[in-house]
Amino acid sequence: MPEISFVIPVYNKADILPHLIRALAEQQPQPDAEYIFVDDASSDASVAVLEQAAAALPAVTILRNPANAGPSIRLNQGAAQARGQLLCLIDADELIVPDAVALMQQAMRQHDADMVHGKVIRSEQAADNLTRAPLGAMPDCAVGDRPLHMILTGRGFVRMAWLVEATLFRAVGGCDERLFIQDESLPLRLATRARRMIDFRGGVTYAPRADSHLSADKRQQHHDRFFAYYYLLRDVPALPAEDRRRIAAICAAITWKAVRRSSLPLAQVDALVAYLRGKAGFSVPADILDRAADAFRSLPGIRHTPASVPKLPAS
């Protein structure tokens, strides 16, 4: 049984996959790992590239799918096949540095944490020209015994550079399949059950210049960000009052931004009142958030996860 399962959703990443696989193969020391790639019905040569390049890695599984369903569902699909005690969750278009996994694992053991987030460094270099410098030594780490509070009050944790205990991932039900994109929602869900979190402040992955990214769609981004927090309020009523207030304030801030930038069909005065109350530290009226949720649901052109998702056998 492997110690670590890398779970990597793939959609139209044929150009960067050879670089990704090379980066995984260059991990030092090589982890006791399996590698699960979940193709989300790519229309390019992603599967063929995986089949050819994955020979550089041990214990590779490629999950093929006949229909596109989004990264939330595909990450869950891969995690369901994982046998490792730890899940390493990274995006297919981000390249991991050579000693990242070993150092993240060391930090996890040292601090008895069940979730670790590494910094993602954005680069203007194309993958062909990108140099991934090793960390070399343990970077600064912030350790929190209140993981949700840490996420709500800290720097951004939305990029997929996570090492988490598989039992934690499964305890929260994995990614929220009500949302197409899991970037914002998954850390929140994990944090509601985690005993300790590490903000690993070294550069774990590099994101090379790319022509497109799912989260670049601002309307989709606003929709999925809002519901990541809105569902958390609805699904976990026992959250501490301070955290609930912060979450509601974040919902209000997302709503106000969407009203101003994306023509969200909600009265500007309601959105502004909610935003200002949240910013000032006051409670945000629940009825305004409910109306905002209805407005987000009415937005055209938003991608949703399908109710029934066909799957093909693994290889």
C-alpha positions in Angstrom: 0.0 0.0 0.0 1.5 3.4 -1.0 2.1 6.1 1.5 1.0 8.9 -0.8 -1.6 9.1 -3.6 -1.1 11.9 -6.1 -4.6 12.7 -7.4 -4.5 15.0 -10.5 -7.6 16.0 -12.6 -6.7 16.6 -16.2 -8.6 18.6 -18.9 -6.9 19.6 -22.2 -3.4 19.8 -20.7 -1.5 17.8 -23.4 1.2 20.6 -23.8 2.2 20.7 -20.1 1.7 17.1 -19.0 5.2 16.0 -20.0 6.6 18.8 -17.8 4.2 17.8 -14.9 5.3 14.1 -15.1 9.0 15.0 -15.3 8.5 17.2 -12.2 6.9 14.3 -10.3 9.6 11.9 -11.4 12.3 14.3 -10.1 11.0 14.3 -6.5 13.9 13.7 -4.2 13.8 11.4 -2.4 11.2 9.5 -4.5 8.1 9.1 -2.3 6.4 5.8 -1.8 3.5 6.8 -4.0 0.9 6.0 -6.6 -0.2 8.5 -9.3 -3.8 8.8 -10.3 -4.6 11.0 -13.3 -8.3 11.6 -14.0 -9.0 12.8 -17.5 -12.2 14.9 -17.8 -13.1 14.0 -21.4 -10.2 16.1 -22.9 -10.6 17.0 -26.5 -6.8 17.2 -27.1 -4.1 14.5 -26.8 -4.0 14.5 -23.0 -4.7 10.8 -22.6 -2.2 9.8 -25.2 0.4 12.0 -23.6 -0.3 10.4 -20.2 -0.1 6.9 -21.6 3.3 7.6 -23.1 4.9 9.9 -20.5 3.6 8.1 -17.4 6.1 5.3 -18.0 8.5 7.5 -16.0 6.4 7.0 -12.9 5.6 3.8 -10.9 2.0 2.8 -10.1 0.2 5.0 -12.5 -3.6 4.8 -12.9 -5.4 6.7 -15.7 -9.1 7.2 -15.3 -10.8 8.1 -18.6 -14.2 9.7 -18.8 -16.6 10.1 -21.8 -18.1 13.3 -20.5 -16.8 16.5 -19.0 -18.0 17.0 -15.4 -15.6 19.5 -13.8 -12.7 19.2 -11.4 -14.8 18.7 -8.2 -16.3 15.5 -9.5 -13.0 14.3 -11.1 -11.0 14.9 -7.9 -13.5 12.9 -5.9 -13.4 10.1 -8.6 -9.6 9.9 -8.3 -9.6 10.1 -4.5 -12.1 7.2 -4.4 -9.4 5.0 -6.1 -6.6 6.2 -3.9 -4.9 3.7 -1.5 -2.5 6.0 0.2 -2.6 7.4 3.7 -2.0 10.8 2.3 -3.4 12.6 -0.7 -1.3 15.0 -2.7 -3.6 17.3 -4.6 -2.1 19.5 -7.3 -3.3 20.9 -10.6 -2.2 19.4 -13.9 -0.8 22.8 -15.0 1.4 23.4 -12.0 4.9 22.0 -11.6 6.0 20.7 -8.2 9.6 21.5 -7.0 12.0 18.6 -6.5 12.0 18.4 -2.7 8.4 19.7 -2.0 6.7 16.5 -1.1 9.4 15.3 1.3 9.5 18.6 3.2 5.7 18.9 3.4 5.5 15.4 4.7 8.2 16.2 7.3 6.3 19.3 8.4 3.2 17.3 8.7 4.9 14.7 11.0 6.7 17.3 13.0 3.5 19.3 13.9 1.0 16.4 13.9 -1.0 18.1 11.2 -3.6 16.6 8.9 -3.6 19.2 6.2 -0.7 21.2 4.7 -1.0 23.9 2.1 2.0 25.0 0.0 2.6 28.2 -1.8 2.0 28.4 -5.5 4.3 30.7 -7.4 2.9 32.2 -10.6 5.4 32.7 -13.4 5.4 34.5 -16.7 7.7 31.9 -18.1 6.4 29.2 -20.3 6.8 25.6 -19.0 9.7 25.0 -21.4 11.7 27.8 -19.9 10.7 27.4 -16.2 13.3 26.7 -13.6 11.9 25.0 -10.5 14.4 25.8 -7.7 14.4 23.3 -4.8 13.4 24.6 -1.4 16.6 23.3 0.0 15.5 23.5 3.6 12.3 23.7 5.7 10.7 27.1 5.0 8.8 29.1 7.5 5.5 27.4 8.5 2.5 28.8 10.3 0.7 26.1 12.4 -2.9 26.5 13.4 -5.1 24.5 15.8 -8.1 26.3 14.4 -7.8 25.5 10.7 -11.0 27.2 9.6 -10.2 30.4 11.4 -6.7 30.2 9.9 -8.1 30.1 6.4 -10.7 32.8 7.0 -8.1 35.2 8.4 -5.0 34.3 6.4 -3.6 34.5 3.0 -5.2 32.8 0.0 -5.5 29.0 0.1 -7.3 28.5 -3.1 -4.6 27.0 -5.3 -4.4 23.2 -5.3 -1.1 22.5 -3.5 -2.3 20.3 -0.7 -1.1 17.3 1.3 -3.9 16.0 3.4 -4.7 12.8 5.3 -7.0 10.6 3.2 -9.2 10.0 6.2 -9.8 13.7 6.6 -10.7 14.1 2.9 -13.2 11.2 3.2 -14.6 12.5 6.5 -15.8 15.7 4.9 -17.1 13.9 1.8 -14.3 15.2 -0.5 -15.1 18.0 -2.9 -18.6 19.6 -2.8 -20.1 18.3 -6.1 -22.6 21.1 -6.1 -19.8 23.2 -7.3 -18.0 22.9 -10.7 -14.7 24.2 -9.3 -13.4 23.0 -5.9 -10.5 25.5 -5.4 -12.2 27.6 -2.7 -14.7 25.1 -1.3 -12.4 22.1 -0.6 -10.0 23.9 1.9 -13.1 25.2 3.8 -14.6 21.7 4.0 -11.3 20.1 5.1 -10.8 22.8 7.8 -14.1 22.1 9.5 -12.8 18.7 10.6 -9.0 19.1 10.6 -7.2 19.0 13.9 -4.2 21.1 12.8 -3.2 22.9 9.6 0.1 24.0 8.3 0.6 27.1 6.0 3.8 25.9 4.3 5.2 29.2 3.1 7.8 27.9 0.7 7.1 27.7 -3.0 5.8 24.2 -3.6 4.6 24.5 -7.2 5.2 26.8 -10.1 2.3 27.8 -12.3 3.8 28.6 -15.8 2.2 31.1 -18.2 -0.9 29.6 -19.7 -3.5 30.7 -22.3 -6.5 29.7 -20.2 -7.5 28.6 -16.7 -10.9 27.6 -15.4 -10.8 30.1 -12.6 -10.1 33.0 -15.1 -13.9 33.1 -15.8 -14.9 35.8 -13.4 -18.6 35.0 -13.4 -18.0 31.3 -12.7 -15.4 32.3 -10.1 -17.9 34.6 -8.3 -20.6 32.0 -8.4 -18.4 29.2 -7.0 -16.7 31.4 -4.4 -20.1 32.6 -3.1 -21.5 29.2 -2.8 -18.4 27.7 -1.2 -19.0 30.0 1.8 -22.8 30.1 1.6 -23.1 26.3 1.7 -20.6 26.2 4.6 -23.0 28.5 6.6 -25.9 26.3 5.7 -24.2 22.9 6.0 -22.4 23.5 9.3 -24.7 25.4 11.7 -22.5 24.6 14.7 -19.6 26.8 13.5 -18.3 29.3 16.1 -20.1 32.7 16.0 -16.9 34.6 15.0 -16.3 32.3 12.1 -20.0 32.5 10.9 -19.7 36.3 11.0 -16.6 36.2 8.9 -18.0 33.8 6.4 -21.2 35.9 6.0 -19.0 39.0 5.5 -17.0 37.1 2.8 -20.3 36.2 1.1 -21.4 39.8 1.2 -18.1 41.0 -0.3 -18.3 38.5 -3.2 -21.9 39.6 -3.8 -21.0 43.3 -3.9 -18.1 42.6 -6.3 -20.4 40.5 -8.6 -23.1 43.2 -8.6 -20.6 45.8 -9.6 -18.6 43.7 -12.1 -20.9 40.9 -13.4 -24.4 42.5 -13.5 -25.7 40.1 -10.8 -29.4 40.7 -10.7 -29.6 41.9 -7.1 -30.5 45.4 -5.9 -27.3 47.4 -5.4 -28.5 48.9 -2.2 -29.0 45.5 -0.6 -25.6 44.3 -1.8 -23.9 47.5 -0.5 -25.6 47.3 2.9 -24.6 43.7 3.3 -21.0 44.5 2.3 -20.6 47.5 4.6 -22.1 45.7 7.5 -19.7 42.8 7.0 -16.7 45.0 6.5 -17.5 46.9 9.8 -17.8 43.7 11.7 -21.5 43.6 12.1 -23.8 40.6 11.2 -25.0 40.3 7.6 -28.7 39.9 7.2 -29.4 36.2 6.3 -32.3 37.2 4.0 -29.9 39.3 1.8 -27.6 36.4 1.5 -30.5 34.1 0.5 -31.5 36.6 -2.2 -27.9 36.8 -3.4 -27.9 33.0 -3.6 -31.1 33.1 -5.8 -29.5 35.8 -8.0 -26.3 33.7 -8.5 -28.4 30.7 -9.3 -30.1 32.7 -12.0 -26.9 33.7 -13.8 -26.7 32.4 -17.4 -23.7 30.6 -18.7 -22.5 29.1 -15.3 -21.1 25.6 -15.5 -22.6 23.1 -13.1 -21.7 19.5 -12.3 -24.0 17.1 -14.1 -26.5 15.1 -12.0 -25.4 11.7 -13.5 -21.8 11.3 -14.6 -20.8 8.3 -16.8 -17.4 6.8 -16.1 -15.0 4.4 -18.0 -12.8 1.8 -16.5 -9.4 2.7 -15.1 -6.2 1.6 -16.8 
